[in-house]
Amino acid sequence: MKIGDLIKFKGTWGDSVVPGERRTGIVMEVWTNGWSGRLQSADILWDNGDFSKHFGANNVEVLVEVVNESR
């Protein structure tokens, strides 16, 4: 997961998300573990306008990955 990736919420209740709630979002920032370098969380701007800081990385799946980061 990288900044700019389009992601989809896949938490345990992901299939039952009602319209108007968080479904897809854009990764705005990623946070890694300083010791292991593993991805820990991400800041996400959701399709309904909500902004999540430090959202658990294991609760989302990448739909579209950023290919050219220079744009």
HTML snippet that shows the backbone in 3Dmol.js (N, CA, C, O; Angstrom):
<script src="https://3Dmol.org/build/3Dmol-min.js"></script>
<div id="view" style="width:600px;height:400px;position:relative"></div>
<script>
const pdb = `
ATOM      1  N   MET A   1       0.854  -1.165   0.000  1.00  0.00           N
ATOM      2  CA  MET A   1       0.000   0.000   0.000  1.00  0.00           C
ATOM      3  C   MET A   1       0.904   1.233   0.000  1.00  0.00           C
ATOM      4  O   MET A   1       1.852   1.332   0.778  1.00  0.00           O
ATOM      5  N   LYS A   2       0.578   2.178  -0.904  1.00  0.00           N
ATOM      6  CA  LYS A   2       1.355   3.401  -1.042  1.00  0.00           C
ATOM      7  C   LYS A   2       0.409   4.607  -1.079  1.00  0.00           C
ATOM      8  O   LYS A   2      -0.797   4.464  -1.282  1.00  0.00           O
ATOM      9  N   ILE A   3       0.977   5.778  -0.881  1.00  0.00           N
ATOM     10  CA  ILE A   3       0.207   7.020  -0.991  1.00  0.00           C
ATOM     11  C   ILE A   3      -0.381   7.107  -2.395  1.00  0.00           C
ATOM     12  O   ILE A   3       0.324   6.911  -3.385  1.00  0.00           O
ATOM     13  N   GLY A   4      -1.668   7.401  -2.473  1.00  0.00           N
ATOM     14  CA  GLY A   4      -2.360   7.541  -3.748  1.00  0.00           C
ATOM     15  C   GLY A   4      -3.115   6.312  -4.189  1.00  0.00           C
ATOM     16  O   GLY A   4      -3.922   6.390  -5.115  1.00  0.00           O
ATOM     17  N   ASP A   5      -2.876   5.164  -3.546  1.00  0.00           N
ATOM     18  CA  ASP A   5      -3.587   3.943  -3.916  1.00  0.00           C
ATOM     19  C   ASP A   5      -5.081   4.075  -3.611  1.00  0.00           C
ATOM     20  O   ASP A   5      -5.473   4.686  -2.617  1.00  0.00           O
ATOM     21  N   LEU A   6      -5.900   3.494  -4.479  1.00  0.00           N
ATOM     22  CA  LEU A   6      -7.338   3.401  -4.243  1.00  0.00           C
ATOM     23  C   LEU A   6      -7.569   2.108  -3.468  1.00  0.00           C
ATOM     24  O   LEU A   6      -7.141   1.040  -3.904  1.00  0.00           O
ATOM     25  N   ILE A   7      -8.236   2.195  -2.332  1.00  0.00           N
ATOM     26  CA  ILE A   7      -8.432   1.028  -1.478  1.00  0.00           C
ATOM     27  C   ILE A   7      -9.919   0.793  -1.229  1.00  0.00           C
ATOM     28  O   ILE A   7     -10.748   1.679  -1.438  1.00  0.00           O
ATOM     29  N   LYS A   8     -10.238  -0.420  -0.780  1.00  0.00           N
ATOM     30  CA  LYS A   8     -11.602  -0.794  -0.434  1.00  0.00           C
ATOM     31  C   LYS A   8     -11.608  -1.311   0.995  1.00  0.00           C
ATOM     32  O   LYS A   8     -10.723  -2.069   1.392  1.00  0.00           O
ATOM     33  N   PHE A   9     -12.603  -0.901   1.764  1.00  0.00           N
ATOM     34  CA  PHE A   9     -12.749  -1.379   3.138  1.00  0.00           C
ATOM     35  C   PHE A   9     -13.122  -2.848   3.113  1.00  0.00           C
ATOM     36  O   PHE A   9     -14.037  -3.238   2.388  1.00  0.00           O
ATOM     37  N   LYS A  10     -12.427  -3.675   3.895  1.00  0.00           N
ATOM     38  CA  LYS A  10     -12.727  -5.109   3.919  1.00  0.00           C
ATOM     39  C   LYS A  10     -12.809  -5.655   5.337  1.00  0.00           C
ATOM     40  O   LYS A  10     -12.557  -6.841   5.550  1.00  0.00           O
ATOM     41  N   GLY A  11     -13.153  -4.826   6.303  1.00  0.00           N
ATOM     42  CA  GLY A  11     -13.285  -5.294   7.676  1.00  0.00           C
ATOM     43  C   GLY A  11     -14.313  -6.411   7.782  1.00  0.00           C
ATOM     44  O   GLY A  11     -14.946  -6.761   6.786  1.00  0.00           O
ATOM     45  N   THR A  12     -14.485  -6.960   8.941  1.00  0.00           N
ATOM     46  CA  THR A  12     -15.386  -8.102   9.121  1.00  0.00           C
ATOM     47  C   THR A  12     -16.810  -7.771   8.688  1.00  0.00           C
ATOM     48  O   THR A  12     -17.556  -8.667   8.291  1.00  0.00           O
ATOM     49  N   TRP A  13     -17.194  -6.517   8.756  1.00  0.00           N
ATOM     50  CA  TRP A  13     -18.544  -6.106   8.346  1.00  0.00           C
ATOM     51  C   TRP A  13     -18.501  -5.396   6.988  1.00  0.00           C
ATOM     52  O   TRP A  13     -19.468  -4.727   6.624  1.00  0.00           O
ATOM     53  N   GLY A  14     -17.424  -5.523   6.246  1.00  0.00           N
ATOM     54  CA  GLY A  14     -17.235  -4.818   4.975  1.00  0.00           C
ATOM     55  C   GLY A  14     -18.301  -5.089   3.939  1.00  0.00           C
ATOM     56  O   GLY A  14     -18.666  -4.192   3.179  1.00  0.00           O
ATOM     57  N   ASP A  15     -18.812  -6.322   3.893  1.00  0.00           N
ATOM     58  CA  ASP A  15     -19.834  -6.661   2.901  1.00  0.00           C
ATOM     59  C   ASP A  15     -21.194  -6.079   3.227  1.00  0.00           C
ATOM     60  O   ASP A  15     -22.067  -6.025   2.361  1.00  0.00           O
ATOM     61  N   SER A  16     -21.389  -5.641   4.461  1.00  0.00           N
ATOM     62  CA  SER A  16     -22.699  -5.113   4.853  1.00  0.00           C
ATOM     63  C   SER A  16     -22.684  -3.604   5.066  1.00  0.00           C
ATOM     64  O   SER A  16     -23.575  -3.069   5.725  1.00  0.00           O
ATOM     65  N   VAL A  17     -21.687  -2.908   4.520  1.00  0.00           N
ATOM     66  CA  VAL A  17     -21.612  -1.453   4.650  1.00  0.00           C
ATOM     67  C   VAL A  17     -22.768  -0.829   3.881  1.00  0.00           C
ATOM     68  O   VAL A  17     -22.968  -1.127   2.703  1.00  0.00           O
ATOM     69  N   VAL A  18     -23.523   0.029   4.539  1.00  0.00           N
ATOM     70  CA  VAL A  18     -24.678   0.667   3.898  1.00  0.00           C
ATOM     71  C   VAL A  18     -24.217   1.811   2.997  1.00  0.00           C
ATOM     72  O   VAL A  18     -23.165   2.403   3.237  1.00  0.00           O
ATOM     73  N   PRO A  19     -25.000   2.126   1.961  1.00  0.00           N
ATOM     74  CA  PRO A  19     -24.656   3.249   1.085  1.00  0.00           C
ATOM     75  C   PRO A  19     -24.465   4.539   1.896  1.00  0.00           C
ATOM     76  O   PRO A  19     -25.221   4.818   2.827  1.00  0.00           O
ATOM     77  N   GLY A  20     -23.458   5.303   1.531  1.00  0.00           N
ATOM     78  CA  GLY A  20     -23.159   6.539   2.244  1.00  0.00           C
ATOM     79  C   GLY A  20     -22.105   6.360   3.318  1.00  0.00           C
ATOM     80  O   GLY A  20     -21.597   7.345   3.853  1.00  0.00           O
ATOM     81  N   GLU A  21     -21.771   5.130   3.642  1.00  0.00           N
ATOM     82  CA  GLU A  21     -20.707   4.848   4.607  1.00  0.00           C
ATOM     83  C   GLU A  21     -19.409   4.578   3.851  1.00  0.00           C
ATOM     84  O   GLU A  21     -19.397   4.555   2.621  1.00  0.00           O
ATOM     85  N   ARG A  22     -18.347   4.380   4.569  1.00  0.00           N
ATOM     86  CA  ARG A  22     -17.030   4.155   3.973  1.00  0.00           C
ATOM     87  C   ARG A  22     -16.993   2.857   3.175  1.00  0.00           C
ATOM     88  O   ARG A  22     -17.227   1.774   3.710  1.00  0.00           O
ATOM     89  N   ARG A  23     -16.699   2.988   1.897  1.00  0.00           N
ATOM     90  CA  ARG A  23     -16.529   1.809   1.034  1.00  0.00           C
ATOM     91  C   ARG A  23     -15.150   1.831   0.385  1.00  0.00           C
ATOM     92  O   ARG A  23     -14.385   0.873   0.500  1.00  0.00           O
ATOM     93  N   THR A  24     -14.838   2.933  -0.298  1.00  0.00           N
ATOM     94  CA  THR A  24     -13.539   3.066  -0.957  1.00  0.00           C
ATOM     95  C   THR A  24     -12.874   4.353  -0.490  1.00  0.00           C
ATOM     96  O   THR A  24     -13.532   5.255   0.028  1.00  0.00           O
ATOM     97  N   GLY A  25     -11.583   4.423  -0.676  1.00  0.00           N
ATOM     98  CA  GLY A  25     -10.858   5.615  -0.252  1.00  0.00           C
ATOM     99  C   GLY A  25      -9.505   5.722  -0.928  1.00  0.00           C
ATOM    100  O   GLY A  25      -9.071   4.820  -1.644  1.00  0.00           O
ATOM    101  N   ILE A  26      -8.854   6.841  -0.684  1.00  0.00           N
ATOM    102  CA  ILE A  26      -7.516   7.124  -1.210  1.00  0.00           C
ATOM    103  C   ILE A  26      -6.548   7.172  -0.037  1.00  0.00           C
ATOM    104  O   ILE A  26      -6.822   7.814   0.977  1.00  0.00           O
ATOM    105  N   VAL A  27      -5.418   6.494  -0.178  1.00  0.00           N
ATOM    106  CA  VAL A  27      -4.386   6.501   0.859  1.00  0.00           C
ATOM    107  C   VAL A  27      -3.662   7.844   0.811  1.00  0.00           C
ATOM    108  O   VAL A  27      -3.101   8.217  -0.219  1.00  0.00           O
ATOM    109  N   MET A  28      -3.676   8.567   1.929  1.00  0.00           N
ATOM    110  CA  MET A  28      -3.035   9.879   2.003  1.00  0.00           C
ATOM    111  C   MET A  28      -1.649   9.809   2.658  1.00  0.00           C
ATOM    112  O   MET A  28      -0.771  10.611   2.341  1.00  0.00           O
ATOM    113  N   GLU A  29      -1.458   8.862   3.561  1.00  0.00           N
ATOM    114  CA  GLU A  29      -0.174   8.692   4.262  1.00  0.00           C
ATOM    115  C   GLU A  29      -0.109   7.260   4.762  1.00  0.00           C
ATOM    116  O   GLU A  29      -1.140   6.678   5.099  1.00  0.00           O
ATOM    117  N   VAL A  30       1.081   6.684   4.814  1.00  0.00           N
ATOM    118  CA  VAL A  30       1.251   5.343   5.365  1.00  0.00           C
ATOM    119  C   VAL A  30       2.198   5.406   6.553  1.00  0.00           C
ATOM    120  O   VAL A  30       3.110   6.232   6.590  1.00  0.00           O
ATOM    121  N   TRP A  31       1.976   4.534   7.516  1.00  0.00           N
ATOM    122  CA  TRP A  31       2.773   4.492   8.737  1.00  0.00           C
ATOM    123  C   TRP A  31       3.340   3.087   8.897  1.00  0.00           C
ATOM    124  O   TRP A  31       2.606   2.102   8.829  1.00  0.00           O
ATOM    125  N   THR A  32       4.643   3.002   9.110  1.00  0.00           N
ATOM    126  CA  THR A  32       5.291   1.712   9.264  1.00  0.00           C
ATOM    127  C   THR A  32       5.903   1.586  10.649  1.00  0.00           C
ATOM    128  O   THR A  32       6.142   2.580  11.335  1.00  0.00           O
ATOM    129  N   ASN A  33       6.151   0.350  11.043  1.00  0.00           N
ATOM    130  CA  ASN A  33       6.823   0.061  12.294  1.00  0.00           C
ATOM    131  C   ASN A  33       8.292   0.433  12.124  1.00  0.00           C
ATOM    132  O   ASN A  33       8.940  -0.026  11.183  1.00  0.00           O
ATOM    133  N   GLY A  34       8.821   1.253  13.017  1.00  0.00           N
ATOM    134  CA  GLY A  34      10.200   1.712  12.905  1.00  0.00           C
ATOM    135  C   GLY A  34      11.222   0.610  13.041  1.00  0.00           C
ATOM    136  O   GLY A  34      12.320   0.718  12.495  1.00  0.00           O
ATOM    137  N   TRP A  35      10.892  -0.444  13.752  1.00  0.00           N
ATOM    138  CA  TRP A  35      11.844  -1.519  13.974  1.00  0.00           C
ATOM    139  C   TRP A  35      11.796  -2.557  12.853  1.00  0.00           C
ATOM    140  O   TRP A  35      12.833  -2.951  12.320  1.00  0.00           O
ATOM    141  N   SER A  36      10.586  -2.997  12.499  1.00  0.00           N
ATOM    142  CA  SER A  36      10.460  -4.060  11.495  1.00  0.00           C
ATOM    143  C   SER A  36      10.238  -3.528  10.075  1.00  0.00           C
ATOM    144  O   SER A  36      10.489  -4.239   9.102  1.00  0.00           O
ATOM    145  N   GLY A  37       9.767  -2.276   9.954  1.00  0.00           N
ATOM    146  CA  GLY A  37       9.463  -1.715   8.647  1.00  0.00           C
ATOM    147  C   GLY A  37       8.133  -2.176   8.077  1.00  0.00           C
ATOM    148  O   GLY A  37       7.791  -1.813   6.951  1.00  0.00           O
ATOM    149  N   ARG A  38       7.371  -2.972   8.833  1.00  0.00           N
ATOM    150  CA  ARG A  38       6.073  -3.448   8.368  1.00  0.00           C
ATOM    151  C   ARG A  38       5.037  -2.329   8.395  1.00  0.00           C
ATOM    152  O   ARG A  38       5.049  -1.472   9.278  1.00  0.00           O
ATOM    153  N   LEU A  39       4.150  -2.357   7.417  1.00  0.00           N
ATOM    154  CA  LEU A  39       3.056  -1.399   7.349  1.00  0.00           C
ATOM    155  C   LEU A  39       2.126  -1.598   8.542  1.00  0.00           C
ATOM    156  O   LEU A  39       1.679  -2.715   8.805  1.00  0.00           O
ATOM    157  N   GLN A  40       1.838  -0.526   9.258  1.00  0.00           N
ATOM    158  CA  GLN A  40       0.982  -0.606  10.438  1.00  0.00           C
ATOM    159  C   GLN A  40      -0.392   0.008  10.202  1.00  0.00           C
ATOM    160  O   GLN A  40      -1.413  -0.593  10.537  1.00  0.00           O
ATOM    161  N   SER A  41      -0.415   1.202   9.625  1.00  0.00           N
ATOM    162  CA  SER A  41      -1.686   1.895   9.427  1.00  0.00           C
ATOM    163  C   SER A  41      -1.548   2.901   8.298  1.00  0.00           C
ATOM    164  O   SER A  41      -0.464   3.122   7.758  1.00  0.00           O
ATOM    165  N   ALA A  42      -2.682   3.504   7.958  1.00  0.00           N
ATOM    166  CA  ALA A  42      -2.701   4.493   6.885  1.00  0.00           C
ATOM    167  C   ALA A  42      -3.730   5.570   7.203  1.00  0.00           C
ATOM    168  O   ALA A  42      -4.733   5.316   7.870  1.00  0.00           O
ATOM    169  N   ASP A  43      -3.460   6.774   6.713  1.00  0.00           N
ATOM    170  CA  ASP A  43      -4.453   7.850   6.758  1.00  0.00           C
ATOM    171  C   ASP A  43      -5.241   7.748   5.454  1.00  0.00           C
ATOM    172  O   ASP A  43      -4.653   7.703   4.373  1.00  0.00           O
ATOM    173  N   ILE A  44      -6.564   7.713   5.554  1.00  0.00           N
ATOM    174  CA  ILE A  44      -7.395   7.462   4.377  1.00  0.00           C
ATOM    175  C   ILE A  44      -8.485   8.513   4.256  1.00  0.00           C
ATOM    176  O   ILE A  44      -9.173   8.830   5.227  1.00  0.00           O
ATOM    177  N   LEU A  45      -8.633   9.049   3.050  1.00  0.00           N
ATOM    178  CA  LEU A  45      -9.742   9.935   2.711  1.00  0.00           C
ATOM    179  C   LEU A  45     -10.795   9.067   2.043  1.00  0.00           C
ATOM    180  O   LEU A  45     -10.581   8.552   0.946  1.00  0.00           O
ATOM    181  N   TRP A  46     -11.944   8.906   2.716  1.00  0.00           N
ATOM    182  CA  TRP A  46     -12.993   7.999   2.261  1.00  0.00           C
ATOM    183  C   TRP A  46     -13.923   8.664   1.258  1.00  0.00           C
ATOM    184  O   TRP A  46     -13.985   9.890   1.171  1.00  0.00           O
ATOM    185  N   ASP A  47     -14.642   7.846   0.506  1.00  0.00           N
ATOM    186  CA  ASP A  47     -15.553   8.336  -0.528  1.00  0.00           C
ATOM    187  C   ASP A  47     -16.712   9.157   0.019  1.00  0.00           C
ATOM    188  O   ASP A  47     -17.331   9.912  -0.731  1.00  0.00           O
ATOM    189  N   ASN A  48     -17.021   9.030   1.299  1.00  0.00           N
ATOM    190  CA  ASN A  48     -18.117   9.823   1.875  1.00  0.00           C
ATOM    191  C   ASN A  48     -17.604  11.112   2.520  1.00  0.00           C
ATOM    192  O   ASN A  48     -18.373  11.833   3.154  1.00  0.00           O
ATOM    193  N   GLY A  49     -16.297  11.410   2.360  1.00  0.00           N
ATOM    194  CA  GLY A  49     -15.719  12.637   2.887  1.00  0.00           C
ATOM    195  C   GLY A  49     -15.065  12.500   4.243  1.00  0.00           C
ATOM    196  O   GLY A  49     -14.402  13.431   4.702  1.00  0.00           O
ATOM    197  N   ASP A  50     -15.234  11.353   4.904  1.00  0.00           N
ATOM    198  CA  ASP A  50     -14.574  11.129   6.195  1.00  0.00           C
ATOM    199  C   ASP A  50     -13.067  10.986   5.999  1.00  0.00           C
ATOM    200  O   ASP A  50     -12.599  10.580   4.936  1.00  0.00           O
ATOM    201  N   PHE A  51     -12.324  11.328   7.041  1.00  0.00           N
ATOM    202  CA  PHE A  51     -10.872  11.168   7.024  1.00  0.00           C
ATOM    203  C   PHE A  51     -10.471  10.345   8.242  1.00  0.00           C
ATOM    204  O   PHE A  51     -10.770  10.726   9.374  1.00  0.00           O
ATOM    205  N   SER A  52      -9.800   9.228   8.019  1.00  0.00           N
ATOM    206  CA  SER A  52      -9.358   8.356   9.106  1.00  0.00           C
ATOM    207  C   SER A  52      -7.854   8.473   9.281  1.00  0.00           C
ATOM    208  O   SER A  52      -7.097   8.278   8.329  1.00  0.00           O
ATOM    209  N   LYS A  53      -7.422   8.789  10.483  1.00  0.00           N
ATOM    210  CA  LYS A  53      -5.997   8.808  10.788  1.00  0.00           C
ATOM    211  C   LYS A  53      -5.619   7.482  11.423  1.00  0.00           C
ATOM    212  O   LYS A  53      -6.300   6.999  12.327  1.00  0.00           O
ATOM    213  N   HIS A  54      -4.547   6.908  10.950  1.00  0.00           N
ATOM    214  CA  HIS A  54      -4.009   5.653  11.472  1.00  0.00           C
ATOM    215  C   HIS A  54      -5.022   4.514  11.413  1.00  0.00           C
ATOM    216  O   HIS A  54      -5.203   3.787  12.389  1.00  0.00           O
ATOM    217  N   PHE A  55      -5.678   4.363  10.273  1.00  0.00           N
ATOM    218  CA  PHE A  55      -6.634   3.279  10.061  1.00  0.00           C
ATOM    219  C   PHE A  55      -5.856   1.981   9.868  1.00  0.00           C
ATOM    220  O   PHE A  55      -4.870   1.965   9.131  1.00  0.00           O
ATOM    221  N   GLY A  56      -6.273   0.901  10.508  1.00  0.00           N
ATOM    222  CA  GLY A  56      -5.556  -0.373  10.452  1.00  0.00           C
ATOM    223  C   GLY A  56      -5.372  -0.885   9.035  1.00  0.00           C
ATOM    224  O   GLY A  56      -6.346  -1.055   8.302  1.00  0.00           O
ATOM    225  N   ALA A  57      -4.140  -1.128   8.646  1.00  0.00           N
ATOM    226  CA  ALA A  57      -3.819  -1.545   7.278  1.00  0.00           C
ATOM    227  C   ALA A  57      -4.395  -2.909   6.935  1.00  0.00           C
ATOM    228  O   ALA A  57      -4.609  -3.204   5.759  1.00  0.00           O
ATOM    229  N   ASN A  58      -4.649  -3.740   7.921  1.00  0.00           N
ATOM    230  CA  ASN A  58      -5.187  -5.067   7.638  1.00  0.00           C
ATOM    231  C   ASN A  58      -6.695  -5.040   7.363  1.00  0.00           C
ATOM    232  O   ASN A  58      -7.275  -6.085   7.067  1.00  0.00           O
ATOM    233  N   ASN A  59      -7.337  -3.884   7.453  1.00  0.00           N
ATOM    234  CA  ASN A  59      -8.776  -3.760   7.210  1.00  0.00           C
ATOM    235  C   ASN A  59      -9.116  -3.260   5.816  1.00  0.00           C
ATOM    236  O   ASN A  59     -10.280  -2.992   5.520  1.00  0.00           O
ATOM    237  N   VAL A  60      -8.108  -3.131   4.955  1.00  0.00           N
ATOM    238  CA  VAL A  60      -8.351  -2.635   3.603  1.00  0.00           C
ATOM    239  C   VAL A  60      -7.613  -3.498   2.581  1.00  0.00           C
ATOM    240  O   VAL A  60      -6.633  -4.169   2.904  1.00  0.00           O
ATOM    241  N   GLU A  61      -8.104  -3.465   1.344  1.00  0.00           N
ATOM    242  CA  GLU A  61      -7.390  -4.116   0.253  1.00  0.00           C
ATOM    243  C   GLU A  61      -7.179  -3.089  -0.854  1.00  0.00           C
ATOM    244  O   GLU A  61      -8.033  -2.233  -1.086  1.00  0.00           O
ATOM    245  N   VAL A  62      -6.052  -3.177  -1.526  1.00  0.00           N
ATOM    246  CA  VAL A  62      -5.716  -2.230  -2.584  1.00  0.00           C
ATOM    247  C   VAL A  62      -6.480  -2.622  -3.844  1.00  0.00           C
ATOM    248  O   VAL A  62      -6.393  -3.761  -4.302  1.00  0.00           O
ATOM    249  N   LEU A  63      -7.232  -1.666  -4.403  1.00  0.00           N
ATOM    250  CA  LEU A  63      -7.964  -1.888  -5.652  1.00  0.00           C
ATOM    251  C   LEU A  63      -7.137  -1.439  -6.846  1.00  0.00           C
ATOM    252  O   LEU A  63      -7.003  -2.168  -7.829  1.00  0.00           O
ATOM    253  N   VAL A  64      -6.585  -0.238  -6.755  1.00  0.00           N
ATOM    254  CA  VAL A  64      -5.762   0.311  -7.833  1.00  0.00           C
ATOM    255  C   VAL A  64      -4.486   0.844  -7.208  1.00  0.00           C
ATOM    256  O   VAL A  64      -4.518   1.700  -6.324  1.00  0.00           O
ATOM    257  N   GLU A  65      -3.364   0.325  -7.680  1.00  0.00           N
ATOM    258  CA  GLU A  65      -2.078   0.727  -7.131  1.00  0.00           C
ATOM    259  C   GLU A  65      -1.474   1.857  -7.968  1.00  0.00           C
ATOM    260  O   GLU A  65      -1.567   1.844  -9.195  1.00  0.00           O
ATOM    261  N   VAL A  66      -0.863   2.818  -7.310  1.00  0.00           N
ATOM    262  CA  VAL A  66      -0.182   3.905  -7.996  1.00  0.00           C
ATOM    263  C   VAL A  66       1.015   3.327  -8.731  1.00  0.00           C
ATOM    264  O   VAL A  66       1.831   2.620  -8.141  1.00  0.00           O
ATOM    265  N   VAL A  67       1.118   3.631 -10.027  1.00  0.00           N
ATOM    266  CA  VAL A  67       2.219   3.103 -10.818  1.00  0.00           C
ATOM    267  C   VAL A  67       3.318   4.146 -10.964  1.00  0.00           C
ATOM    268  O   VAL A  67       4.494   3.839 -10.769  1.00  0.00           O
ATOM    269  N   ASN A  68       2.944   5.373 -11.304  1.00  0.00           N
ATOM    270  CA  ASN A  68       3.910   6.433 -11.521  1.00  0.00           C
ATOM    271  C   ASN A  68       3.799   7.432 -10.368  1.00  0.00           C
ATOM    272  O   ASN A  68       2.900   8.272 -10.356  1.00  0.00           O
ATOM    273  N   GLU A  69       4.708   7.340  -9.404  1.00  0.00           N
ATOM    274  CA  GLU A  69       4.631   8.202  -8.228  1.00  0.00           C
ATOM    275  C   GLU A  69       5.121   9.626  -8.481  1.00  0.00           C
ATOM    276  O   GLU A  69       4.989  10.483  -7.608  1.00  0.00           O
ATOM    277  N   SER A  70       5.686   9.892  -9.662  1.00  0.00           N
ATOM    278  CA  SER A  70       6.214  11.225  -9.937  1.00  0.00           C
ATOM    279  C   SER A  70       5.123  12.198 -10.356  1.00  0.00           C
ATOM    280  O   SER A  70       5.389  13.394 -10.473  1.00  0.00           O
ATOM    281  N   ARG A  71       3.890  11.719 -10.589  1.00  0.00           N
ATOM    282  CA  ARG A  71       2.810  12.617 -11.000  1.00  0.00           C
ATOM    283  C   ARG A  71       2.108  13.170  -9.802  1.00  0.00           C
ATOM    284  O   ARG A  71       1.165  13.949  -9.943  1.00  0.00           O
TER     285      ARG A  71
END
`;
const viewer = $3Dmol.createViewer("view");
viewer.addModel(pdb, "pdb");
viewer.setStyle({}, {cartoon: {color: "spectrum"}});
viewer.zoomTo();
viewer.render();
</script>
